[in-house]
Amino acid sequence: MANHHLFLLNATINRIKKGERFGRLTAVKFSGRNNSGNILWECICDCGKIAHITSSSLLAENQLSCGCIRWYLYDFAPHPSPRKTHGRSKTRIARIYGAMMERCYRKKNDNFQYYGGRGIKVCKEWRDDNKSFFNWADSSGYADNLTIDRKDTNGNYEPENCRWITQAEQSRNTRNVIFLTHEGRTLCLSEWAREFGIDPTTMAHRFRSGWKPPRLFLPKNQIKRECKPRPKRSALVRLRSAT
């Protein structure tokens, strides 16, 4: 029985590898058990702090930092000084930064599937230092009536791909992007068109006509025309004779 428990313990420990990353945490070594008997791993956070996290929390991605992520996402603190806010913690630009980070990195965010879930990230320069983002905003024409927009909707949040536009322009852009979930993946319609080798205009026309997957993704030569079958010639002859 003891050997069996030892086997289970080693199997659980081995599910995590030294140096493996979980959000802002890097696993260093197995560090024992907590009072509840849960396996603990010693981790070093990107902010420099050491934390002892249960393996279940790491594997389920329920804990992604030593605790500084609250400041990182909500109080907009830069790495590695989690409480420094550059005097802008209550400003609109800080809220824009926090919302951008949440969309890309917080799985419980309602819009994560359209951003982080699709592989869209915030560039390292902005992600690790919000002051860098604030400086870019100030130098790129930010105003309180503008909102951040990505020129390429499939690209990351980075200086070369971002600009400031009005809310009306943002609304028009958002309406023009159609997201579709198929077999557990969520992509915009143009991405699906590219993946299946279909002209994006054709794909959009099919979608507006009410087509659904998998028929939506079929090439033209595999699509059966939907028309009523013509009556046989003999039936037409009998019909005319009867009249």
N, C-alpha and C positions, 0 to 999 in steps of 0.2 A: 504493500500500500504506500509506504514511504517513497519507494522508487517511482511509483505512478505519479504521486504529487510532485516529485522533483522533475519528472518528465514534463508535466503540464506547466510547471513554473518556467522551465527553460524554453518551452515552446512559446509561451506568452512573451518572455523577454526577447526572444529572437525575432519576434514580429517587427521589432524596431531595431534599426541599425545605427551604430555610432556614426554621428555626422549627418543623420537624416534630418531634413527640415520639415517643420510643422508651423506654417505661418512665419512668425518672427522668432520662433524657437528652434534651436539646434540641439539634438540629443547628444549628450556627452557620455553618460554611463548609467547603468542600473544602480539605483541608490537605496534599495530595500523596499519596505512596505509601510503604508500609513497605518493608523489605528484601526481602520476598517479592514485591513488585510490586502488592500489594493497595491499592485506593483507600482513603484515610483521610478521615474527617470530623472536624473539631474540634467537640466537643460540650461543653456546660456541664451539669453534673449538678445536681440539686436541692440537693445539699449545698454547692454553690458551687465545686466543683473543675472544672478543665478537663481533658478527656480526649480522646485521638485514637483513634477507633474505626474499624475497617474497615467499609465500607459493607455487606459481606455479613453481618457480625455484627449490624448494626443491622436490616437487612431481615429476617433470620431470627429476630430477637428473641433472639439468643443472649447478648447483653450489654445489660443494661437500666440500668446505672449505671456510675459511675467505678470501682466496687469496694466502695463503701460499703454496697451492698445486702446483703452478708453480715452486716454489723453491724445493718442495718435489719431484716432478717428473723430472724436467728438469735440475735443478741446484744441485740435489742430496743432499739436505740438510736433516740433521737428525731432528727428533722430540725430544725436543720442540724448538730447536734453528734454525729457518728456513734459516738463512743466513750463517751458519757455514759450510764450505765445506772440512775441514781437508786437505786443499791444494791439492785436487785431482779432482776439479770440471771440469778440461779440459782433464782428462786422459781417456784412453780407458776403464779401469775398471769402471769408473763412467758412461760412456755411456752404458756399459753392464747392470749396475744396473738400470739405467733409462729405458732402453728398457724392462727389466724384469718387472718393475713396471707397465709400460704402457700396456704390454700384459695382465696383470692380473687385472688391475683396470680402465683402460681408455676405455670406451665403444666405442669410435670413432676410436680406433686403429684397423687397418685392420685385425690383428690377435687375437683380443679379443675373438672372437667366439671359437677359439681353446684353449684358456687358461682360462681367467676369466669367459667366457661364459660357460665353462664346470666345473666351480667350483674350478679351480686351483688357489691357493693363494700363497703369499709370507709369510713365517713364521713371527710371530710378532717380533722376535728378529731382523730380517733384515729389515722388513717393517718400524719399528719405529726408527731405528738407522742405517744409511748407514755405519757408522764406523765399526759396527759389521760385516757387509757383507765384507767390505774391509779387516778386520783382518782375516776372514775366508779364503778369496781368497789368501792372502799372505801366510797363513799356509797350504794351500791345494794344492800348486803347480801351482798357476796361472802364466802364461807367456803371452806375447803379441801375440803369435801365436795360443793361445788356446781360446776356447769358452765354455760357461757354458752349461751343459747337465744334464737332469734329468734321473736317472737310471730307475725309474718307470715313464713312460710317463703319467700315470694317477695320479701321486703324486704331492705334492706341492714343491715349491722351499724352501728347508730347508737343513741344513748341511748334514744330513744323506742320502739325496736323490740326492745330486748334486755332480758333478765332473767336471774336465776340460778336454776337448778332442780337437783334431784337427778339423779344418773345414771340412776336407775330411771325418772324422768319423761322424761328425754331419750331413753331407749331406747324407751319407748312412743311418743313423738312420731316418732322415726325410723322405727319399724315402720309407722306410719300413713301415711307419705309414700311413694308409689310413683313411681319415676322410669322413664320410658320413652323410648327413643331411636328416632326415626323420621326417615328422610331426612336423617341427619346432625345432627339437633337433639335435645337431651335436655331434656325438661320433665317436671314432675310431672304426675300424672294429672289433677288439677284444672285445670291450665293447658291441657292438651290439650282437656279438656271445654269450657272457656271459648272456646278458639280455634275449635272446630268447632260451637259452639252446642248442646252436648249437656248434659243435666242431669248434674252430677258423680256423683250416686248411681247413675244409669243406667250411666255410664261405668265406675264401680267394679264394678258387678254384671257387666257384660260382661267386664271384665278377669278377675275371679275365675272366670268361666265358661269361660275359655280363649280368648276372642276375641283375634285379632291384627290389627294394622294391615294393610291400610287398612279392613277391615270394621269394626274397633273404632270408627272415626270416622264411620261412615255414619249419616245421619239415619234415623229410624224408617221413613219412607215409602219408603226405598230398600233396606230389608232384606227379603230373601226368606225366608219362613218355611221352616224346615228340617223337613219332615214327609214321610212316605212317601206316594207318590201312591196315591189310592184306585183300586181296580179299576173298570173300566167296567161299566155296568149289564148289558150283554149277557153279560159274563163271569160276573157273579153269577148270572144266569138259568141259564146252562149248568151252572154248578157245582151249583145246587140240583136241576136235572133229573137230573144224574148220581147224586145221592144218593137 
